[in-house]
Amino acid sequence: MIPCQRALFDIPADVAYFNCAYMSPLMRPALAAGEAGLRAKAQPWTIPTTAFFEDSERARALFARLVGADAEGVALVPAASYGVATAARNLAVRAGQRIVTLADQFPSHVYSWREAAKAAGAEVVAVALPEGCDATPPVLAAIDDACAVAALPHVLWTTGAKLDLVAIGARCREVGAALALDLTQSAGALPIDFAAVRPDFAVAAAYKWLLGPYATGFLYVAPRWRDGAPLEETWIGRAGSEDFARLVDYRDAYQPGARRFDMGERANFALLPAAIAALEQLLAWTPDAIARTLAAKTAAIAARARALGLSAMPEDLRGPHYLSLALPEGAPEGLPARLAAERVHVSQRGRSLRVTPHLYNDDADADRLIDALARLL
Ligand SMILES: Cc1ncc(COP(=O)(O)O)c(C=O)c1O
């Protein structure tokens, strides 16, 4: 168990923030690193040309360690949608085939697939998850010979329902389907081993469980797709881009690995240092210990919420960091706004409250949440 890390965050004592799935707060060291990076731009002579490469390589390597991937396969992207668009550009879909998604999946992991399906004469299917049931069996059943791509998350952003990605990866390989993952609501908080899952593409926006700044993210590309087509043709993605004096000796060859898929201006001097500081801290804690600690926090809240008539999905069926509390009949409208007025922050998705803690939450936060719910329900 990791002890409460509130001192690393700028969260006032009377704020109970249970909305990491919406946006994580930046840690103080990450904020300092970002501020120093932004300040450097006021004195550009302090930014050497090597800075265009060093932080990018560091960020790549840190994210790779977090998910058990090779750093060569990691590209720097600004958003989950960018990574999904890259995957959709490179994965072949034929007429009559199907792209398998979950019902209510986050739109960044839907629209590119719809476009790909439309262009190919294929179909996007959305697997409905029966309430309170294991999400994996219906997904496995939908991945058959007609499936071109399984485009899935690790946990569903609305309810936290968790998929067994090792089993799904194996099923994809069995039927010849590609696996394209959106790990935005899991990477950093839920361990994953890419060597076991073997995704073709996997993206994660960093501003949630990776504790990074907005507009940073990572795209993993499996070895067999690394000679694919990027969304943009960046100068830095080409071979020899380290030599600034010879950039107009235009080159056909790309930088090795997944670097061709990096976004333009990937060497963001303000955002990357902050993202790196966050990844270093996550690795020091380890995703395993983070998951264990958050599992205890969500279980304790679920037990107390149950006594107030709010029901939660069984622990083994949801992400350990994710609690979706079904509201009882007659619950007042606008509950998140009422809670926010008491400085307790959660989200509502459908008729459920989404409670997503992190290591900054302490027992006093949980008391505030439960006390406020008892008063408002
Ligand atoms: C599952 C999931 N993917 C992606 C995102 C963010 O997408 P993007 O980075 O494309 O803005 C969110 C934001 O809520 C999300 O929940």
PDBQT file of the ligand as one rigid body, heavy atoms in Angstrom, charges set to zero:
ROOT
HETATM    1  C1  LIG A 401     -11.448   6.465 -22.723  1.00  0.00    +0.000 C 
HETATM    2  C2  LIG A 401     -11.031   7.838 -23.111  1.00  0.00    +0.000 A 
HETATM    3  N1  LIG A 401     -10.249   7.991 -24.180  1.00  0.00    +0.000 NA
HETATM    4  C3  LIG A 401      -9.819   9.202 -24.574  1.00  0.00    +0.000 A 
HETATM    5  C4  LIG A 401     -10.190  10.344 -23.887  1.00  0.00    +0.000 A 
HETATM    6  C5  LIG A 401      -9.666  11.655 -24.356  1.00  0.00    +0.000 C 
HETATM    7  O1  LIG A 401      -9.587  11.649 -25.757  1.00  0.00    +0.000 OA
HETATM    8  P1  LIG A 401      -8.708  12.679 -26.561  1.00  0.00    +0.000 P 
HETATM    9  O2  LIG A 401      -7.313  12.537 -26.053  1.00  0.00    +0.000 OA
HETATM   10  O3  LIG A 401      -8.872  12.228 -27.963  1.00  0.00    +0.000 OA
HETATM   11  O4  LIG A 401      -9.269  14.032 -26.304  1.00  0.00    +0.000 OA
HETATM   12  C6  LIG A 401     -11.052  10.228 -22.798  1.00  0.00    +0.000 A 
HETATM   13  C7  LIG A 401     -11.515  11.414 -22.059  1.00  0.00    +0.000 C 
HETATM   14  O5  LIG A 401     -12.419  11.360 -21.246  1.00  0.00    +0.000 OA
HETATM   15  C8  LIG A 401     -11.456   8.940 -22.384  1.00  0.00    +0.000 A 
HETATM   16  O6  LIG A 401     -12.237   8.755 -21.315  1.00  0.00    +0.000 OA
ENDROOT
TORSDOF 0
